[in-house]
Amino acid sequence: MTDNSPLRLGTRRSKLAMAQSGHVADAVSEVTGRAVELVEITTYGDTSREHLAQIGGTGVFVAALRDALLRGEVDFAVHSLKDLPTAQPEGLVLAAVPVREDPRDVLVARDGLTFAQLPSGSRIGTGSPRRMAQLNAYARSHGLGIETVPIRGNVDTRIGFVRSGELDAVVLAAAGLNRLGRSGEVTDFLSVDTVLPAPGQGALAIECAASSADLAAALAELDDPYTRAAVTAERALLAALEAGCSAPVGALADLLADGQAVNELRLRGVVGSTDGASLVQMSTTGPVPTSHDDAAAIGRELAAEMLAKGAAGLMGERAL
């Protein structure tokens, strides 16, 4: 007999998590014909007030969701892919990686200012060592007298620092603001030539129990092979560098087209000291991966080159 009971989707409680889970819920309902109800779960990353670099950012936003999946309290879960540890836990499967949103970082600044227009002495808030490293490196090389300030909090809290005058600008992910319908607040899109995003930024991960084969097959209809290949390469780079989610590592894989045909994958990676004094930035190009192993090999290859250039000494957090 066909099961028509609602599917339970595990999600973090934040506005952003609820918004992106709501989009996925609609898509899953369409492919399965079943209603989807959101089950709100509080994670350690949501309750801790420490900066991510202090609490060891790896997995702090996903562990509680994964525990709920393994206990059968939810049927599947939606994560921001950049929050996922690179090792896949036993008993769970990454069933789908939907089409990626804009992976870039953006600036929300006072008075509608762009990054280039920020005056000397401007204070820019971010909770990411990766962003700090690249912003500070850019500022050093272009003679910009900016100061990066560590912050925590949701989108409202972060933008509130600008509205109150406490900060001149904050850096956020374009994807989050787009999913919240708040892209109109962006004052500048930061080029990936200036700031490479976090590995997997802009992509979502839909995870379920490995034992739920029928559900995994249904969820797989939402998978985008190009996004999956790109983020697999990025995450393999992160894993090979033995870096956690809060380490100052940026990566972005682009699928390059010759006319109508996609025929190459370019992977760019960066590791830097948070003061911007030292940066290792490299790229590699290869054929479009036809398997998970092919995509991962590209990431490992670039990581090896970066390690040979001294990347290991620039990472504040090593994997445990």
Secondary structure, DSSP 8 states (H G I E B T S, - for coil): ----S-EEEEE-SSHHHHHHHHHHHHHHHHHH-S-EEEEE---HHHH--S-HHHHT-TTTTTHHHHHHHHTTS-SEEEEEGGGS-SS--TTEEEEE--------EEEEEGGG--TTT--TT-EEEES-HHHHHHHHHHHHHHT---EEEE--S-HHHHHHHHHTTS-SEEEEEHHHHHHTT-GGG--EE--TTT----TTTT-EEEEEETT-HHHHHHHGGG--HHHHHHHHHHHHHHHHTTB-TTSSEEEEEEEEEETTEEEEEEEEEEEE-TTSS-EEEEEEEEE--SSHHHHHHHHHHHHHHHHHTTGGGG-S-B--
